Amino acid sequence: MKLIDNPSLSNYLTMKIGGSALMMAEAYNLKDIQDIIQKCKNEKLKFYILGGGSNIIAHDETFNGIIIQNKITGMNVIKEDGESAVIKAGSGEPWDDLVKMSIHMNLSGIEAMSIIPGTCGAAPVQNIGAYGQEIADTLIEVEAFNTDSGEVETIAAKDCEFKYRSSIFRDKLPGKYIIISITLRLSKSKPKPPFYANLQKYLDNAHITDYNVSDIRQAVIQIRQTKLPDPAKQPNSGSFFKNAIVTKQKLEQLLANYPNAPYYDMGNNQYKVPTGWLIDNCNLKGKLIKGMRINPANALVLINESASGYKDLAAARAEITATVYDKFGIKIEQEPLEI
Ligand SMILES: Cc1cc2nc3c(=O)[nH]c(=O)nc-3n(C[C@H](O)[C@H](O)[C@H](O)COP(=O)(O)OP(=O)(O)OC[C@H]3O[C@@H](n4cnc5c(N)ncnc54)[C@H](O)[C@@H]3O)c2cc1C
């Protein structure tokens, strides 16, 4: 197990904000995870599992514990029949390598989630999703290390309590489980319409009518590149805010004042209102607040241009959320998690 003293967290997070930690430990397998957690228990240190750092914001204060850097690899087809293939991936594998493997094998189910940054192990944490697909649609189970009991558990997808950008790993039991592997069932059938509106529009414009996973991947990559800044050039965490989920009553109030407000019916009296639209309609798009730029191409994304640290980011967040609340009466929530 390799240990690094006093790592600066901002170097490991795509937002490039955050202080340091006491230590960082690279984990290549389950044994490394077990040893690190035992060390933390023995020495009364905190621990935090890190994937690609694309959905984490760190505070300026030192994290008094060990950051576990996930390096658990491996991707294999473990079962196959005429209709589907089951793939198991180590939690430290880059998510997009799994998508590429599925495209290469002509399997459908995750192609619309092409080039989402980060690791396979983090994908179930917030039930990653894009262009009409979520990992909840194809995940069979995860293998996870229970940091309380020290046991490895197999947790079926139905027990992960997936919702929009939510799971037990993120909201109900954060820190309890370290995901070691994920297992997905992908289909041998071609992707079927209806596709998400802007994906369909792109496919129509490109005169693509015979849908295959490679074309969907290419379309998604093209669309994303116009909307999402590359974290390597412009530090960001993707969507900084979740889309707002409102009741029918709240939606009707919104539509009474803004008849053109976009929304998606999610069933169960829940409606998704794009937070990018809310921020945009407060005339905040493109604005620089405390060194944080509200992305001119997509107001959901905050870019760290010159923030001095977490406190600047928090001030920008407070101004944006208060402005949206004052105008629409809707509370918007941050998507990235915090160390
Ligand atoms: C440019 C950009 C675009 C993005 N687009 C999308 C998008 O379209 N859709 C979407 O859903 N997200 C998107 N994201 C957010 C992000 O990519 C995903 O949330 C991704 O799954 C995070 O992976 P990660 O490995 O970087 O996780 P990290 O940021 O390292 O960790 C995120 C959380 O997961 C926990 N975690 C990480 N690994 C494990 C593990 N093995 N076991 C248990 N918990 C773990 C961490 O402790 C932390 O709480 C985007 C981000 C960026 C920067």
The ligand as an SDF file (V2000), in Angstrom:
LIG
                    3D

 53 58  0  0  0  0  0  0  0  0999 V2000
  -17.3720   17.7270  -16.9010 C   0  0  0  0  0  0  0  0  0  0  0  0
  -18.2250   16.8520  -16.0390 C   0  0  0  0  0  0  0  0  0  0  0  0
  -19.3710   16.2730  -16.5480 C   0  0  0  0  0  0  0  0  0  0  0  0
  -20.1930   15.4510  -15.7490 C   0  0  0  0  0  0  0  0  0  0  0  0
  -21.3110   14.9140  -16.2990 N   0  0  0  0  0  0  0  0  0  0  0  0
  -22.1220   14.1450  -15.5450 C   0  0  0  0  0  0  0  0  0  0  0  0
  -23.3120   13.5700  -16.1000 C   0  0  0  0  0  0  0  0  0  0  0  0
  -23.6340   13.7510  -17.2640 O   0  0  0  0  0  0  0  0  0  0  0  0
  -24.0960   12.8130  -15.2960 N   0  0  0  0  0  0  0  0  0  0  0  0
  -23.7690   12.5600  -13.9880 C   0  0  0  0  0  0  0  0  0  0  0  0
  -24.5350   11.8470  -13.3170 O   0  0  0  0  0  0  0  0  0  0  0  0
  -22.6350   13.0750  -13.4480 N   0  0  0  0  0  0  0  0  0  0  0  0
  -21.8200   13.8530  -14.1860 C   0  0  0  0  0  0  0  0  0  0  0  0
  -20.6850   14.3940  -13.6410 N   0  0  0  0  0  0  0  0  0  0  0  0
  -20.3650   14.1420  -12.2230 C   0  0  0  0  0  0  0  0  0  0  0  0
  -19.3640   12.9840  -12.0110 C   0  0  0  0  0  0  0  0  0  0  0  0
  -18.6470   12.7160  -13.1710 O   0  0  0  0  0  0  0  0  0  0  0  0
  -20.0620   11.6960  -11.5560 C   0  0  0  0  0  0  0  0  0  0  0  0
  -20.7650   11.9280  -10.3600 O   0  0  0  0  0  0  0  0  0  0  0  0
  -19.0650   10.5590  -11.3340 C   0  0  0  0  0  0  0  0  0  0  0  0
  -19.7450    9.3590  -11.0650 O   0  0  0  0  0  0  0  0  0  0  0  0
  -18.0730   10.8460  -10.2120 C   0  0  0  0  0  0  0  0  0  0  0  0
  -17.0810    9.8590  -10.2940 O   0  0  0  0  0  0  0  0  0  0  0  0
  -15.7100   10.0270   -9.5400 P   0  0  0  0  0  0  0  0  0  0  0  0
  -14.9700    8.7410   -9.6300 O   0  0  0  0  0  0  0  0  0  0  0  0
  -14.9970   11.2370  -10.0260 O   0  0  0  0  0  0  0  0  0  0  0  0
  -16.2250   10.2300   -8.0510 O   0  0  0  0  0  0  0  0  0  0  0  0
  -15.6310   11.1700   -6.9220 P   0  0  0  0  0  0  0  0  0  0  0  0
  -15.8880   12.5930   -7.2890 O   0  0  0  0  0  0  0  0  0  0  0  0
  -14.2390   10.8020   -6.6100 O   0  0  0  0  0  0  0  0  0  0  0  0
  -16.5850   10.7690   -5.7220 O   0  0  0  0  0  0  0  0  0  0  0  0
  -17.9480   11.1250   -5.7100 C   0  0  0  0  0  0  0  0  0  0  0  0
  -18.6190   10.5050   -4.4760 C   0  0  0  0  0  0  0  0  0  0  0  0
  -18.6390    9.0860   -4.6130 O   0  0  0  0  0  0  0  0  0  0  0  0
  -17.9690    8.4650   -3.5130 C   0  0  0  0  0  0  0  0  0  0  0  0
  -17.2700    7.3060   -4.0300 N   0  0  0  0  0  0  0  0  0  0  0  0
  -16.3220    7.3030   -4.9940 C   0  0  0  0  0  0  0  0  0  0  0  0
  -15.9050    6.0330   -5.2120 N   0  0  0  0  0  0  0  0  0  0  0  0
  -16.6050    5.2440   -4.3650 C   0  0  0  0  0  0  0  0  0  0  0  0
  -16.5990    3.8440   -4.0840 C   0  0  0  0  0  0  0  0  0  0  0  0
  -15.7920    2.9930   -4.7400 N   0  0  0  0  0  0  0  0  0  0  0  0
  -17.4430    3.3920   -3.1290 N   0  0  0  0  0  0  0  0  0  0  0  0
  -18.2700    4.2240   -2.4550 C   0  0  0  0  0  0  0  0  0  0  0  0
  -18.3030    5.5530   -2.6590 N   0  0  0  0  0  0  0  0  0  0  0  0
  -17.4790    6.0520   -3.6070 C   0  0  0  0  0  0  0  0  0  0  0  0
  -17.0090    9.5260   -2.9840 C   0  0  0  0  0  0  0  0  0  0  0  0
  -16.6730    9.2720   -1.6320 O   0  0  0  0  0  0  0  0  0  0  0  0
  -17.8350   10.7870   -3.1810 C   0  0  0  0  0  0  0  0  0  0  0  0
  -18.7490   10.9080   -2.1280 O   0  0  0  0  0  0  0  0  0  0  0  0
  -19.8360   15.2140  -14.4090 C   0  0  0  0  0  0  0  0  0  0  0  0
  -18.6480   15.7890  -13.8940 C   0  0  0  0  0  0  0  0  0  0  0  0
  -17.8570   16.5900  -14.6940 C   0  0  0  0  0  0  0  0  0  0  0  0
  -16.5980   17.1900  -14.1270 C   0  0  0  0  0  0  0  0  0  0  0  0
  1  2  1  0
  2  3  1  0
  2 52  2  0
  3  4  2  0
  4  5  1  0
  4 50  1  0
  5  6  2  0
  6  7  1  0
  6 13  1  0
  7  8  2  0
  7  9  1  0
  9 10  1  0
 10 11  2  0
 10 12  1  0
 12 13  2  0
 13 14  1  0
 14 15  1  0
 14 50  1  0
 15 16  1  0
 16 17  1  0
 16 18  1  0
 18 19  1  0
 18 20  1  0
 20 21  1  0
 20 22  1  0
 22 23  1  0
 23 24  1  0
 24 25  2  0
 24 26  1  0
 24 27  1  0
 27 28  1  0
 28 29  2  0
 28 30  1  0
 28 31  1  0
 31 32  1  0
 32 33  1  0
 33 34  1  0
 33 48  1  0
 34 35  1  0
 35 36  1  0
 35 46  1  0
 36 37  1  0
 36 45  1  0
 37 38  2  0
 38 39  1  0
 39 40  1  0
 39 45  2  0
 40 41  1  0
 40 42  2  0
 42 43  1  0
 43 44  2  0
 44 45  1  0
 46 47  1  0
 46 48  1  0
 48 49  1  0
 50 51  2  0
 51 52  1  0
 52 53  1  0
M  END
$$$$
